[in-house]
Amino acid sequence: MNAIEALALFPASEETLARYIEMLPAKQKKTAKALLESTVKLAYILYATGEKQTASIIVDSIAVIPFSNSYDYWTWIEGALVLQGKLAIERKDEQTYQVALECATTALKTGTDLQVTVKMNVHRRFLEGQNLDSDFDQESNVGDEFDRRVVYLMALLKIEFFGGSEVWPVTAVAEEAAVTINRISELVAQVGLYKLPPCK
């Protein structure tokens, strides 16, 4: 997939989405990977600020890309599936959530027995929060803090999407996600989306 093919994923008739994509700097549109990363992050930001319809259009467009053993792409496609599932649950659409979950789970079960075992172990550690980084106080740059909070929100919603763990039950994840969403919204209101990643 190249950048032009990636851009073609998004419906041209959606003016609000087109305006947001136009805000992305040229460097974020040079490759398919960069475009997928920036648009998925944008979807999470829009979700956090209440623009859920536009967020849904973004993730629904990306979520149709099948797993092809390329984790450069899959990280962001999985992120789209997670948010697609979250939005589906919020509107009580169990079928869409289950389809998204099945698509995301397929990647975990692809490969040799050893590869699957390794992936499942990494996945289990992820659900236990071993990769979570919430030390935002060290960031002196508001843009860096903002980007880290968006990535943190993505991780939290992924844990919730897969049902949580004993260490991070769904209720605890939801509480932490609410705090993170509130801070993301505050920063957008204070600074302006166009001055924050991925738009900056």
C-alpha positions in Angstrom: 0.0 0.0 0.0 1.3 3.5 -0.9 0.1 6.8 0.4 -2.2 7.5 -2.5 -4.0 4.1 -1.9 -4.2 4.9 1.9 -5.8 8.3 1.2 -8.3 6.5 -1.1 -9.6 4.6 1.9 -11.4 7.7 3.2 -14.7 8.8 1.6 -14.2 12.0 -0.5 -17.7 13.1 0.3 -17.0 13.6 4.0 -16.1 17.3 4.1 -15.4 17.4 7.9 -12.9 14.5 7.6 -11.3 16.1 4.5 -10.7 19.3 6.4 -9.0 17.4 9.2 -6.8 15.4 6.8 -5.9 18.7 5.1 -4.6 19.9 8.5 -2.0 17.1 8.6 1.5 18.2 7.5 2.9 16.9 4.3 5.4 14.7 6.1 2.4 12.7 7.6 1.1 11.9 4.1 4.3 10.8 2.3 4.0 7.1 3.2 1.0 4.8 3.9 2.4 4.0 7.3 2.8 7.7 8.3 -0.7 8.4 7.0 -2.3 5.5 8.9 -0.5 6.5 12.1 -1.6 10.1 11.9 -5.2 9.4 11.0 -5.6 6.7 13.6 -4.2 9.1 16.3 -6.5 11.8 14.9 -9.5 9.4 15.3 -8.7 8.9 19.0 -8.3 12.6 19.5 -11.7 13.2 17.8 -13.2 10.5 19.9 -11.8 12.2 23.1 -13.2 15.6 22.1 -16.7 14.2 21.2 -16.5 14.2 17.4 -17.3 10.5 17.4 -19.0 10.4 14.0 -15.9 11.6 12.2 -13.7 9.3 14.4 -16.0 6.4 13.3 -15.6 7.3 9.6 -11.8 7.2 10.0 -11.6 3.8 11.8 -14.3 2.2 9.7 -12.3 3.0 6.6 -9.0 1.7 8.0 -10.5 -1.4 9.8 -11.3 -3.1 6.4 -7.5 -3.6 5.7 -6.7 -7.3 6.4 -3.8 -8.6 8.4 -0.9 -9.2 6.0 2.0 -10.0 8.4 3.2 -6.4 8.3 3.3 -5.1 11.8 4.4 -1.7 10.6 0.9 -1.3 9.3 -0.9 -3.6 11.7 -0.2 -1.5 14.8 -2.4 1.2 13.4 -5.0 -1.0 11.7 -5.4 -2.8 15.1 -5.8 0.7 16.7 -8.6 1.4 14.3 -10.3 -1.9 15.1 -10.1 -1.2 18.8 -11.7 2.2 18.5 -14.3 0.8 16.0 -15.2 -1.8 18.7 -15.3 0.8 21.4 -17.7 3.0 19.4 -19.8 -0.1 18.5 -20.2 -1.0 22.2 -21.2 2.6 23.0 -24.1 2.4 20.5 -24.9 -1.1 21.6 -23.8 -2.7 18.3 -22.5 -6.0 19.6 -22.2 -7.5 16.1 -19.7 -4.8 14.9 -17.7 -5.2 18.1 -17.5 -9.0 17.7 -16.3 -8.6 14.0 -13.7 -6.1 15.1 -12.5 -8.4 17.9 -12.4 -11.4 15.6 -10.3 -9.4 13.1 -7.9 -8.3 15.8 -7.6 -11.7 17.3 -6.8 -13.3 13.9 -3.4 -11.5 13.9 -2.6 -13.1 17.3 -3.3 -16.6 16.0 -1.4 -16.3 12.7 1.9 -18.1 12.3 3.7 -21.2 13.5 2.9 -22.6 17.0 6.0 -21.0 18.4 5.1 -17.6 16.9 1.6 -17.8 18.2 2.8 -18.7 21.7 5.2 -15.8 21.7 2.5 -13.4 20.4 0.1 -14.6 23.1 2.7 -14.1 25.8 3.4 -10.6 24.6 -0.3 -9.9 24.4 -0.9 -11.2 28.0 1.8 -8.9 29.3 0.2 -6.0 27.4 -3.2 -6.7 29.0 -1.5 -6.6 32.4 -0.3 -3.1 31.7 3.4 -3.9 31.6 3.9 -1.6 28.6 1.8 1.3 29.9 3.7 4.6 30.3 1.8 7.2 32.3 4.7 9.4 33.5 3.6 12.5 31.7 4.9 15.0 34.3 8.4 14.6 32.8 7.3 16.2 29.5 8.1 19.9 29.4 6.7 20.2 25.8 2.9 20.3 25.6 3.0 18.6 22.2 5.0 15.7 23.5 2.7 15.3 26.5 -0.3 15.4 24.2 1.1 12.7 21.8 2.0 10.5 24.7 -1.5 10.8 26.2 -3.0 9.9 22.9 -0.8 6.8 22.7 -1.7 6.0 26.3 -5.4 6.3 25.5 -4.9 3.9 22.6 -3.3 1.4 25.0 -6.0 1.7 27.6 -8.8 1.2 25.1 -7.0 -1.8 23.6 -6.8 -3.4 27.1 -10.5 -2.8 27.5 -11.3 -4.0 24.0 -9.7 -7.4 24.8 -11.5 -7.7 28.1 -8.9 -6.4 30.5 -6.9 -8.5 33.0 -6.7 -9.2 36.7 -4.1 -6.4 37.0 -6.1 -4.0 34.8 -9.9 -4.9 35.0 -12.2 -3.1 32.6 -13.6 -0.9 35.4 -10.1 0.4 36.3 -9.3 0.9 32.6 -12.5 2.9 32.0 -11.7 5.2 35.0 -8.2 5.8 33.8 -9.4 6.4 30.2 -11.9 9.0 31.4 -9.1 10.9 33.1 -7.0 10.7 30.0 -9.8 11.8 27.7 -10.5 14.8 29.9 -6.8 15.9 29.7 -6.7 15.4 26.0 -9.8 17.5 25.6 -8.4 20.2 27.9 -5.2 20.5 25.8 -7.1 20.7 22.6 -9.3 23.5 24.0 -6.3 25.4 25.5 -3.8 25.0 22.6 -5.8 24.2 19.5 -5.8 20.9 17.5 -3.8 22.5 14.7 -0.9 23.2 17.1 -0.7 19.7 18.4 0.4 16.3 17.0 -0.3 14.9 14.5 -1.5 18.2 12.9 1.7 20.1 13.9 
